[in-house]
Structures are given as C-alpha cells and as structure tokens.
Amino acid sequence: APMMRFNLIIVQPPLILIAGLYILFDLSTIANFGGNFGGSIAHVSGLAFGYASVKLRQNGTDILGWFTKLLESIARIFTASRNKSPKMKVKYSKRNVGKKKKATSTQGKTKTDADYNVEKAERQAKIDAILDKIKSSGYESLSKVEKDYLFNEGKRL
C-alpha cells in the first residue's frame, strides 16, 4: 500500500512520497518553533508510535492489546441492552410430563476439517459414479439403494 499511486492533477506520486514530505514539513516546523508547534509534535509522535506498534505486532508483541480490550468492553456496554432477548417462560403440557424426548444433540459428532473433506470427497465420488451409470444405462438401471442414496444426497444439498 505505501507504493500505491495517489492521483493529483498532473502527477501520480506514491503515497510513501506524500507521507515523507508531510513528515519533513512537520519536522521543519518543530525545528523552527513555528506554526503549530504542538500539532507537529503530536503528528510526529503519532507516526513514531504507529510505526513502533506495527513493527512490534509483526514480531508477535501486541502493545495495544489492553486498549483493544478496553474499547471492546465499552462497546459491550452499549450493545448489551440491544441484544437482550425477552424473558421467555417454558410451559409444559400435561401430556408430555414424564415422557422422555429423543436426544437430537450433535455433541460428540464434531469432525476435523480433514475428516469432513475426506467424507465430502467420498460422497461426491459415489454421486459421480451413480450419475455416470445413469448417463450410460439410464435411471431405471439403478438399484433401489442407489436411487435412495441419490435422493437423500439431493435433499441434503
């Protein structure tokens, strides 16, 4: 991004050149004690801090982690009231009291990305084989198991 061109009327200098000229202007203002001395000090200090924080972040040190957490906690104060759901009450009918429901939880069925990709590739290969069979021999040549598999995979997508 520093070498990205900035469109001016006649020339298209890279952003790094514009930033460098701005920094030189601020440094000359500081050296001459002229103009907006305090503003120039603030700009150069902000530049130095920003550069240092980026370089430290690239090396794995996050010096702004505490500040990020502070801002997130402040934002949570303002968004917490919007995200609250109304209090809901669960009512049980007399018919369902004492009856056990079947567990529909998916806990214990989590897969790694690699396992999921292998299963997906196997399913796709099986579908491709069935479709090739349809192409060569027609739909009627499929067994009931193949028809059911194709139907269930179609619903799954």
Sequence and secondary structure as in RCSB ss.txt:
>XXXX:A:sequence
APMMRFNLIIVQPPLILIAGLYILFDLSTIANFGGNFGGSIAHVSGLAFGYASVKLRQNGTDILGWFTKLLESIA
RIFTASRNKSPKMKVKYSKRNVGKKKKATSTQGKTKTDADYNVEKAERQAKIDAILDKIKSSGYESLSKVEKDYL
FNEGKRL
>XXXX:A:secstr
 TT B   SS   BHHHHHHHHHHHHHHHHHHT SSHHHHHHHHHHHHHHHHHHHHHHTT  TTHHHHHHHHHHH
HHHHHHHH          GGGTT        TT    HHHHHHHHHHHHHHHHHHHHHHHHH GGGS HHHHHHH
HHHHHH 
